[in-house]
Amino acid sequence: MNSLTDRTSVTRRRTPLNRSQIAGFWGAWAGWTLDGMDSFIYALVLTPALTELLPRSGYAATPANVGLAGSILFALFLVGWGLSFIWGPLADRYGRTKVLAGTIFTFAIFTGLAATSHNVWELGIYRFIAGVGIGGEWALAGTYVAEAWPEDRRKMGAGYLQTGYYAGFFLAAALNYTVGVHYGWRAMFLTGAVPVVVAILVLLRVKESEKWEKAEASTVRTKPLREIMGPAYRRRTWVACILLTIAIIGLWAGAVYEPSAVIQLATKAGMAKNDAIRTASLATGLLSIATILGCLALPPLAERIGRKKTLAIYFLGMAVAIVGSFGWAFYLPNGLAPFVAWLFVLGFFGGNFALFSLWLPEQFETRVRATAFAFCTSFGRFVGAGVNFLLGAAVLHMHTLGVPVALTALAFVVGLFIIPFAPETRGEVLPQ
């Protein structure tokens, strides 16, 4: 009875957050939200943008060319994401907040410039550079929140932070439902320039994390990228890279192709073009809400049963949901409603990304934490770029969207065999 009372009192006496910690979290969360919005804008406006720009670039705007060009541009965007590992060593050297603001500036400015594209080449360049900025935001936001928040609050902080990305999906869907339908794809890209304001607020209002300042004052200068590849960290670095790669494959297979799948199913059901686009926006909103719920449910589960078991549950859920939606519901005669229902399940287990925001900082010391986070996420994006290109080629070759995407469920099955090689950090404090 006494132990229960003690546990209840500890729960009630959580360390209060100071003004800087609160401002820092909301700056990181807003950046991650607008990051998610920016990422998903491209998926929503892909068809209208390429339909206009392909003829200006000397190519016919056939469905096949739109699909192929879209896959190539998206792969280029993911390569930009992959190159974002450069932000990690910068953050370990110069601090979290300055470099976090730099990532937000980069993706915001070049997303806005995408609205001025005259051909597919310009669009590709802008999306590539925006990808470099977007890719760094998660690593730095996750590192900052883990270091700045008190030990008894940071685990839920990771879940709260990850909801931002999917709130961005929801925001993109809402903008597409209103701005996109009425003002077109260029207006959608212009909305992506808004995060510049957030970057300015981060620079002006958010203090550097005390953990980084202490490490900076006491650490002999090392090469963090070399260190995470050294004997002390090599295994956990590569295991984290593989697990993140699997998660990224699932995210982009499910989330990026979801609007196209819904539009196809809605059109098949007899809806007009604008109604089909609105339906896709509503379905994306549902997917986003479900993922936010999955992010919030994850930290308590990870604290109860451990990081590895939690990830295994979420990976298994992703495999089942991808097969259920793209492999089964997509091919039903009246598949729109079942497909949308499966999207809720897909979204919930897509919240597996919240575990990495919680788990990765626990595996590395402060002096190399941002580098490790950025490298592991970047590695997955390089592989994801290749998988996305192969998916586009498979869709073109098989003349169907469902089966190629459904096959990505196999990646999560492989992941179940990789998880045991990762370290279990439940109950451990963030290493200094």
Protein Blocks (a to p, Z undefined) as FASTA:
>chain_A
ZZmmmmmmmmmmgccddfklmmmmmmmmmmmmmmmmmmmmmmmmmmmmmmmmmmmnopac
bfklmmmmmmmmmmmmmmmmmmmmmmmmmmmmnojklmmmmmmmmmmmmmmmmmmpcbfk
lmmmmmmmmmmmmmmmmmmmmmmmmmmpcfklmmmmmmmmmmmmmmmmmmmmmmmmmmmm
mnojmlmmmmmmmmmmmmmmmmmmpccdfklmmmmmmpccddfklmmmmmklmmmmmmmm
mmmmmmmmmmmmmmmmmmmmmmmmmmmnopafklmmmmmmmmmmmmmmmmmmmmmmmmmm
mmmnojklmmmmmmmmmmmmmmmmmmmmmmgmblmlmmmmmmmmmmmmmmmmmmmmmmmm
mmpcfklmmmmmmmmmmmmmmmmmmmmmmmmmmmmmnopaklmmmmmmmmmmmmmmmmmm
pccfehiacdZZ
